Amino acid sequence: NTTTFKDSSGNNNGAVCSGDPNQEIENKLPTTISCTDSDGGINYFVVGNVAGKWGDGSNYAYYDGCDYNSSTLVERYCLTSGPTLYRYDCPKGCKDGACIN
């Protein structure tokens, strides 16, 4: 089984998940030349975004968000190869792009 994720605007950002939802998701994205994470990496309790430039010079920005079931956070962060994401099951639920404390 695979699932294609969409952000809160309904855009497909190329992320595909298969298997355990708490496993890292493989991201099918083009080459990047920069990536910056506003919340400093994987931070489940702070809403953030990743932004940068693709290899073709165009800009991108992707935001942390809550998945369809409202308890799973879609946390975006940077790898050396560019932006990626991780799904995390928030123990107290997810609201407005961060886990509830």
The 8 nearest C-alpha neighbors of each residue, nearest first, counted from 0:
[[1, 17, 18, 2, 16, 15, 19, 3],
 [0, 2, 17, 16, 15, 3, 18, 4],
 [1, 3, 16, 15, 4, 17, 0, 14],
 [2, 4, 15, 14, 16, 1, 5, 13],
 [5, 3, 14, 11, 2, 15, 6, 12],
 [4, 6, 11, 10, 9, 12, 7, 3],
 [5, 7, 9, 8, 10, 11, 4, 12],
 [6, 8, 9, 5, 64, 10, 65, 62],
 [9, 7, 6, 10, 5, 11, 62, 12],
 [10, 8, 5, 6, 7, 11, 4, 12],
 [11, 9, 5, 6, 8, 12, 7, 4],
 [10, 12, 5, 13, 4, 9, 6, 3],
 [13, 11, 14, 10, 5, 4, 6, 28],
 [12, 14, 27, 11, 26, 15, 28, 3],
 [15, 13, 26, 12, 4, 3, 27, 25],
 [14, 16, 3, 2, 25, 1, 24, 13],
 [17, 15, 2, 24, 1, 3, 14, 25],
 [16, 18, 1, 0, 2, 19, 15, 20],
 [17, 19, 20, 0, 16, 1, 22, 21],
 [18, 20, 21, 22, 17, 16, 23, 86],
 [21, 19, 22, 86, 18, 16, 17, 87],
 [22, 20, 19, 86, 87, 23, 88, 85],
 [23, 21, 20, 19, 24, 85, 86, 18],
 [24, 22, 85, 25, 21, 86, 84, 20],
 [25, 23, 16, 85, 26, 84, 22, 15],
 [26, 24, 15, 27, 14, 23, 16, 83],
 [25, 27, 14, 28, 83, 24, 13, 15],
 [28, 26, 13, 14, 25, 29, 15, 12],
 [27, 29, 26, 13, 30, 14, 12, 82],
 [30, 28, 31, 53, 27, 54, 81, 55],
 [31, 29, 54, 53, 28, 32, 80, 81],
 [32, 30, 53, 54, 81, 33, 52, 29],
 [31, 33, 54, 52, 53, 30, 34, 51],
 [34, 32, 51, 52, 31, 35, 81, 53],
 [33, 35, 51, 50, 81, 77, 82, 49],
 [34, 36, 49, 50, 51, 37, 77, 33],
 [37, 35, 49, 39, 38, 48, 76, 40],
 [36, 38, 47, 48, 39, 49, 35, 40],
 [39, 37, 47, 36, 40, 45, 42, 46],
 [38, 40, 36, 37, 41, 42, 76, 35],
 [41, 39, 76, 38, 36, 42, 77, 37],
 [40, 42, 76, 43, 74, 39, 75, 38],
 [41, 43, 44, 45, 40, 38, 39, 74],
 [42, 44, 98, 97, 45, 41, 74, 72],
 [43, 45, 97, 98, 42, 46, 99, 100],
 [46, 44, 97, 42, 43, 47, 38, 98],
 [47, 45, 97, 96, 63, 44, 38, 48],
 [48, 46, 38, 37, 63, 62, 45, 36],
 [49, 47, 62, 61, 37, 36, 63, 50],
 [48, 50, 36, 61, 35, 60, 76, 37],
 [51, 49, 60, 35, 59, 34, 48, 61],
 [50, 52, 34, 33, 59, 58, 35, 60],
 [51, 53, 58, 33, 57, 32, 56, 31],
 [52, 54, 31, 55, 56, 57, 32, 30],
 [53, 55, 31, 30, 56, 32, 52, 29],
 [54, 56, 53, 57, 52, 30, 31, 32],
 [57, 55, 53, 54, 52, 58, 32, 31],
 [58, 56, 53, 52, 55, 59, 54, 51],
 [59, 57, 52, 51, 53, 56, 60, 50],
 [58, 60, 50, 51, 52, 57, 61, 53],
 [59, 61, 50, 49, 48, 51, 62, 58],
 [62, 60, 49, 48, 50, 59, 63, 75],
 [63, 61, 48, 47, 64, 49, 75, 60],
 [64, 62, 74, 96, 75, 47, 73, 48],
 [96, 65, 63, 73, 72, 62, 95, 66],
 [64, 66, 72, 96, 69, 71, 93, 73],
 [65, 67, 71, 69, 68, 72, 73, 64],
 [66, 68, 69, 65, 71, 70, 72, 4],
 [67, 69, 70, 66, 71, 65, 93, 92],
 [70, 68, 93, 65, 66, 67, 71, 92],
 [71, 69, 92, 93, 89, 68, 88, 72],
 [72, 70, 88, 66, 87, 69, 89, 65],
 [73, 71, 65, 87, 86, 74, 66, 64],
 [72, 74, 86, 64, 63, 65, 85, 66],
 [75, 73, 63, 85, 84, 72, 86, 76],
 [74, 76, 84, 63, 83, 85, 49, 73],
 [77, 75, 40, 83, 36, 82, 84, 49],
 [78, 76, 82, 81, 34, 83, 36, 79],
 [77, 79, 81, 80, 82, 83, 76, 34],
 [78, 80, 81, 77, 34, 82, 33, 31],
 [79, 81, 78, 31, 82, 30, 77, 32],
 [82, 80, 78, 77, 31, 79, 34, 83],
 [83, 81, 77, 76, 78, 34, 49, 75],
 [82, 84, 76, 26, 75, 77, 81, 78],
 [85, 83, 75, 74, 76, 24, 73, 86],
 [84, 86, 23, 74, 73, 24, 87, 75],
 [85, 87, 73, 21, 72, 20, 74, 71],
 [88, 86, 72, 71, 21, 89, 85, 73],
 [87, 89, 71, 70, 90, 72, 86, 21],
 [88, 90, 92, 98, 70, 91, 71, 93],
 [91, 89, 92, 88, 70, 98, 99, 93],
 [92, 90, 89, 99, 100, 93, 98, 70],
 [93, 91, 70, 89, 99, 90, 98, 69],
 [92, 94, 98, 70, 69, 99, 97, 65],
 [93, 95, 96, 97, 98, 99, 65, 92],
 [94, 96, 97, 64, 65, 93, 46, 98],
 [64, 95, 97, 63, 65, 46, 94, 72],
 [98, 96, 44, 46, 45, 93, 94, 43],
 [99, 97, 93, 44, 89, 43, 92, 94],
 [98, 100, 93, 91, 92, 94, 97, 44],
 [99, 98, 91, 44, 92, 90, 97, 89]]
